[in-house]
Amino acid sequence: MLRSLRGRLILLLVLLVGAALATGILMVGLFHQSAAAQQGQAAAENSRACDAIAAAYRANYGASSGVFGAPNTAHPDAKIRDVALDGPEGAALRERLSALLANALRTRPGVQGGVWSGATGSLAYAYPTYVGAVQRTDPPAGELPRIRALNAAALANDRTTSMRYSGQTQTLLLAACPLPGPIPHLTAWTMSWTLTFAGRSYHQLMAGLGVLLVTVLAAAALLTHLTITWSRHVSQIESALNAYDVAELPVLPATRERELDRIVLALNEAARRLAAARQRADTLARQMATAERMAAIGRVAAGVAHEIRNPIAAMRLKAESAVAAGPERQPQALHVILGQIERLDALVRRLLSITEHDEPKRERVALAPFLDACLAQNADEASAKQVTMTRTGDLREARFDPDQMQRALDNLILNAIHAAPPGSRIEVAARNEPEGAVLAVHDEGTGPPAAILDHLFEPFVTGRPDGTGLGLSIVREVAEAHGGAARFTHSERGTTFEMVLPWPTS
C-alpha cells in the first residue's frame, strides 16, 4: 500500500484525522484542567474572604469592644449580648455588620457574603463588587437552604467549611467559618460562581475546536480530491498507453497537474523521438534492402556474365578458327561449340532450380540406399581425385523430397571432391539430433576463403576459379524449402556442410 501514491495519500489523511482527534482531546482535557484550577482558586479565594470577615469581626466585636465599637471595660460582652436584634440597636448592628462585610469583600471581585445566626438566620449581607444597576441587599433566596446547611456544618465542626455545587455551565462555591464572640451561634459565609462550559475560556475552546474541525475537513477534502484526481489521471495514462502498440506511443493530453504533466511531457517527447528513430530505421532498412538487392543483382549479373562470356568466347574462337582453316576443321569446331552450348544449358538449368520454389514432395526415405546412390553417382569424380568416400551415421530414415535432396547432396559431394586433397577421405553422414535429421558432408580440405564466408550460400559466390557459385545456393534453397537450414563449420579436422531437416509435426 505504501508503495503507491494513493496509499501514501490515504495514510496521510488517516494520520491527519488522528492528529486532529488527539489535539481536540488534548484541548478539552486542558480546558477541564484549567476549569478545575479556576474552581480551586475560587474556592481558596472564598475561604480567604471568609477568614477576612472573621478577622474583621474579631477586631470590631471581640472581647475589648462594645456594641458600636466603643471600649467596654466593665462588662465586655454585656451590651452586645443584650442587644435585641429586631430592635433599633439590632438594626444598627446589622448596618455595621454589612459595612464590615463590604469593607472585607470590596477587593474580592465576584465574592458575596454575609453573617449568619444559627437562631435567626441572615444578619447581614454584602456584595460590593456586583456590577448590576441596583445594588443587592439580600442573599440569593434560591441559595438560602445551601447557605443555612453550610453555616450549620461550620458551627458543628467549629472550623471553616467549604461546599461546591456543579451545574451544567456554572459551579457554586460556598465557604463558612465560625465567628467567636459575644453573640453565640454566629458564622460568616461567602459565595462565588465559576463558569464551567461558558465564559471566555469555553468560547476560546469552542473556537479552537471549530478552527481545527474546519482545517481537518478542508485538508481531508483536499487530500481526497487529490487522491481521486491522481488515480483518474494515472488510469487515463495507463489506458492510453495500453491502447497502442509499444512501437507507436500515443500523444498524451495534459492533465493540468504539474508533476504528472512533466511525466506526460517526457512520454510525449519519448514518443516523438521513438517515431523519428523508427522513421530513420525504416528509411535505413529500405536503403539497406535496396543496396543488398542491387549488390545481389550485381553479383548475379557478374556471375551470369562471366559464366556466359566464357562459353561464348570459346565458341567464337572455334568458329573463327574453323572459318579460317577451311572445311576440314569445321567438324571439330562444331563439336566444341556443342559442348559449350551444353555448358550454357546446364547453367540455365541450375539458375532455374534456384528461382523455382517447388513445394517439396515429402516421403519416407530409407537413408542407407539413398546415400549409397548419391555416392555411386559421384564415384568416378572421387576416383579421379584419388579420394575415398564413406557413409556413416545411425539414422535409418527421414521424410523429405528425394529428388530435391539428391540434387542438394550432389552439389555438396562435388564441392567436397574438389576441396579434398588427394588421398583424403570424404564422409557422408546421417544422424539424429533434437532439432531434426542432419545430413552432413565432411572433407579434409582447408575450407572456403575467409573473404566469402559471410555470403557463402548466396548465388555466384565461389572460391574456385572454375566454379559457378550456384551449388551452395541450391543447397540452402532445398533445406529452407523443407523448413530447415544449411550451415557450415570448419575445424582442424576439415570442413563440414550440414542440412538440418526438422522433424515433421504429428
N, C-alpha and C positions, 0 to 999 in steps of 0.2 A: 504493500500500500504506500509506504514512504518512498518508493522508487518513482512514483508518478507525481506530477504537479498537482493533479486533482486531489490525490490523497494527502499531500502536504497542506493544501489549502483547507481541506476538511479538518485536518488535525489542528491547524492554526485557529480555525473557527471554534473548535471544541475547547482549546486552551484559552481562547479569549473569553468565552462564556464562563468557563470555570474560574478564571481570574476575576471576572466581574462579580460572580456569585460570592467568591471568597472576600472580595473587597466590600461588598454590601453587608455580608455577615459581620465583618470586622467593624464597619462603620456603626452598625446597630449595637454591637457589643460595646464599642467605645462610648456610644451615646448613653447606654444603660449605666455604664460605669460612671460617666460624667453626672448623670441624674442622681445616682446613688451618692456620689461625692457631694453634690449640691445639697441633697437631703441631710447628709451628715453634718455639713457645715451649718445648715439652717437649724438643725436640732441643737448643735452646740451653741449657736447664737441665741436660741430660745433659752437654754439653760443659763447662759451668762446674763441674759436680760433679767431672768427671774432672780438670779443671785444679786444683780444690781438693785432690783426693787427691795429685796430683803435687806441689803446693806443700808439703803436709804431709809428704810423703815426703822431699823435699829438705831440709826443715827438720830432720827427725829422723835421716835416714840419708845425709846428704850427706858431703862430704869432711871435715868437722870433728866427726863423730860416730862413736861406737863401735857395737858391735853392739847394745848395750842403751841406746844414747843417751848413754853416758858419753864424755867427751872422749878422743880418741886422737891425741895429737900426734906420736908417733914414727912410727907406721905407720897412716895414716888409714884405709885400706881393707883393711888386712890381716885384721883379725878378722872382719869381715862376709863377706869373700871366702872365708875359710877355714871358715865355718860349714857344717856338714853339715845340709842342710835336712830330712833324715829322722831327725836325732838330737835329743837333748834341747834343744840350743841352737836347732835349727831349729824345734822346737815352740814355744819361747819367742818366736822371731822371728815365727812365724805369728800367735801371740796378739797381739803388739804391732802387727803389720800390721792385724789385724782390729779392734783398738781404734782404730788410726789411721783406718781406713775408717769405723767407726761414728761417730767424732768428726767426720769431714768430711761425712758424709751425714745427720746427725741433724736438720738444719734443712731437708732437701730431701724433702718427702713424695713417696712413690711411687717414689723412686730407690733402686736397689740397685746394689752394685758390688763389685769385688774387685781383687786384684793377681794378674797372670798372668805365669808364667815360660815363656819360649819352650822351655825344656828339660823342665820337669817339669809344666807346666800350672798349675792354680789353686793359689796360695799362701795366699790369704786371701779371705774373703767377709764382707759385712755388709749387712744390710737393716734399719737401726734403726727405720724408720717402718712396718714391717709390723704390721698390726693383727690378725693371727691369734692364736690361743690359744697356739701353740707357735712360738717364735722360729726363723726359718730360719738354718741354719748353712752350707748348701752352695748353690752356684749351681744354677739350674734345669737338670736333666740334659738336658731336651729342647732347650735353647738352647746347650749346650756347643759343638756344631760351629760355630754362628754366632759365639760368643764367641771361639773359637780362631781362626777366619778373620779376624775383625776385629782381634785383637791382632797377628796376623801381618802384616796390612796396615799397622797403625800402626808396627811395628818396621821394616818395609820402607821406609815413607815417611818415617820419623823425624819424624812430626808427628801431631797429633790427627786421628783418622779417625772418621767417623760413618757409620752404616748405618741403613736404615729398611726394615722388612718389614711390608707391609699385609695384613691379613686381612679377613674379612667384617665383623667387629664391632670389631676392635681393630687397632692398629698398634704394632709393636715398634720401639723406638728404642734404638740402641746407640751408644756412643762409647768410644774407646780412645785413650790417649796414652802415649808412652814415659816411662819412669822412669829417667832417667840417674843412675847411682850405682855403688856397689861391685859390685852383682850385675848381671851382663850379661843382656841379652835380657829385661828386666823391663818390664811395662806395667801400667797401671791401666785398668780398664774400668768403665763404668756402664751401667745398663739401666733403662728405664721403659716403661710401656704407656700408650697413649692410646686412648680409645673413639672409634670412628667412627660406626657405626649402633647405638649403645647409649648408655646413660648418660642423665643428666638432660636434656642438650640434645636428644638424639634423641627422648626421650619428650615433651619440650615441642613439638618439631616435629610429631610424630605427633598430639599432642593438638590443636595448632593446625590441622593439615590436616583432622583429623576434625571439628572445630567448623566449619571452612569448608565442608566437604562437606555436613554436615547443614544448614547455613544455606542453601547453594545449592539443595539438594534441596527444602527446605521452601519457599523462595522460588519455585522452578520449579513445584512443585505448586500453590502459591497462585496464581501467575500463570496457569498452565494452567487451573485451576478457574475463575478469574475470566474468562478469555477464553471458555471454553466456556459458562459461565453467562450472560455478557452476550450472546454470539451467540445463544443459545437464546431469551433474553427478547426481544431485538430481533426475531428471526424470528417469535416469537409475536405481538408487537405488530403487525408488518407484515402477517401473515396475517389477524389480526383486523380491521385497517383495510381490507384489500383485499376482505374478505368482505362488506362493506357498501357501500351507495351513499354518495357523498360527502355527500349531504344527510342521511344517517342514521348518524352516527358511533356506534359501539358503546360501551358502558361497559367499559373495560379492567380486568382484575383486577390487583391489586397484585403486584409481582414480588419484594418483600422486599429490593430493592436501593434504597438511599436516593436515589441520583441518578436512577435510572430511574423510581422511584415519583414523583419530582417531575414528570417529564415525563408520566407516566401520569395523575397528578392534574390537570395542566394540560390534557391532552387530554380527560379526562372533564369538566372544567369547561367547556372549549370546546364539547364535545358538548351539555352541558346548556344552555348559552347559545344554541347553534345551534337546538336543539329548541324552546326558548322563543321565539326570534326567528321560527322557521318557523311556530310556532303563532300568534304575533301577526300574522305576514304573512298566513297563511291566513284568520285572522279578519277582518283589514282587507280582504283581497281579496273575501271573501264580502260584507262590508258595502258595499264599493265596487260590487261587481256588483249587489247589491240596490238600492243607491242609483241606479246607472246604469239598471237596469231600470225602477225607479219613475220616474226622470226621463224615460226614453224613453216609458213608458206615459203619463206626464203630458203630454209633448209631442204624442204621437199622439192622446190623448183631447182635448186642447185644439184640435188641428188638425181632428180629425173633428167636434168640436162646433161649431167655427167654420164649417167648410165646410157642415155640415148646417143650422145655425141660419139662415144667410143665405137659402138657398132656401125653408126652411120659413116664415121671416118674410115673404118676398116672396109666397109662395102664400097665407099667411093674410091679408096686406094686400089682395091682389087679390080673394080670396073675400069678405072683409068689404065691400069696395067694391062688388062685384057684387050682393051681397045687399041692400045699402042702395040701390043705384041702380036696381035692377029688372032685368027680363029682357033689356033692350036692351044691358046691359054684360056679361052673362054669357059670350057667345062670346069676347070679348076677354080676359076674366079666365081662361077655360079655356085659351086659347092660351098665356098667360103661365105658368099653372100647369103645363101640359105641358112648357114649356121648362125650368122649374125641376126638374121630375121627371127630364127628360133629363140635366140637370146633375148631379143626385144619382146617377143611374145611371152616368154617366161616372166620378164619384168612386169609386163602389163597384168598378167595373172596374179602375181604377188601383190601388186598395188590394189587390184580389185579385192583380193582377200582381206586387205586391211580396211577398205572402205565399206565392204558388205558386212553388216552386222546381223548375220542369220542367227535365229534362236537355236541354241544347241538342242539336238535331239538326244536326250539323255537315255541311257540304257545301262543295265548291269553288265559290266565288262570284267572278265577274268584277266587279271593283270599279268600273270606269268606268260601266257601265249601272246598277249598284246605287246608286251615289252620285247619279247623274243623276236616278234615280227619286225618291230622298229629297228632292232639291232641288225637283223639279217638284211634289211633294206639298205643299210649303210655299211655293210661288212666290207665291200670292195674298197671304198674310200679309206676305211681304217686299215685294211691290209696294205694298201699302197703307202700309207704313212707309217707303217710298222707300229701300230697302236693296238693294244688288246682291249676288247670291250667285254664287260661282265654285268650281270644283273644281280642285284641284292635286294633285301627288304623282306618284311614279314606280312605285308598287306596283300591279301589274296584277291580282292575285287573292290570295285568302286563304280559309281554311277557318273557317266559323262558321255559326250558325243565322241565316238571313236574316230570318226573322220577328222574332226577339228583337232582332237588331241594328238592324233598321229602326225598331222601337219606341224603342230607346235613342237612335238618331240623330235621330229626330223630336223627342224631348224636348230634345236639345242644340241643334238648329237653332231650335226655337221659343224657347228661352231666349235664344239669340244674337239673334234678331229683336227680342225685347222689350228687350234690353240695348243694342243697337246704335243709335247716334244716326242721324237721317235723313241720307241722302246718303252713308253709310259703306258698307263692303264686308264681307261675311262669306265666309270661306274654309273649305271642307270639303276636308281633305287625307287622303291615304292614303300612308304611307311605310314603308320597310323599315328597321328598327333591329335591332341584335344581340339585344335582348331579345324581339323579336317584331314583329308587324304593329301599326302605330299608326294609329288613326282619330281625327282631330282636327277640332274646330270652333273657329274663331278669329273673334272680333268685336272691334270697336274701341271697345267700351264701357268704363266705369270699373270693372267687376267687382263682385262681391258685397260687401256691407258687411263690415267687419273683424270685427264682433261675431259673425258666424255662420260664419266660416271654419273653426273647429275642428269644427263639426257640419254642414258643407256638404252631405254626402252622406247625412245622416240624414233619415228621413221627416218631412214637415211643417215643414222648415226652409226658409224662403224669405225673400228680401229685397224681394219685391213685395207690395203690399197685396192685389192680386187673385190672387196665386199660391197654389197648393195645397201646394207644398213636396214633391211626390211625384216630379217629373221626374228630379232627380239621384239620388234613391234607386233609381229604376228603372235608371238608367244603371249605378250601382255593382253592382246585383244581376246585370245581364246580363254585365258584364265579369267579375265573380267566378265566375259560372256557367261561363264559358269558361276559367277558370283564370288570368285576368288581373287587371287593376286599373284603376280610374278615378282620374285625377289632374287637378290644376288648377294653372295657372301664370298669373301676371299680370305685365305689364311696361308700359313707357310706350307700347308699340305696341297694347296691348289685352289681352284675356283669351282664354285657350285652355283648353278642356276636351279631355282625351285619354282614349281607351280603348286599353290595351295588351293585345294578344292573343298569348300565347306561341305559338311555332311548334310544331306537333304533333310528337311524338317518333316516329321511324321504328320 
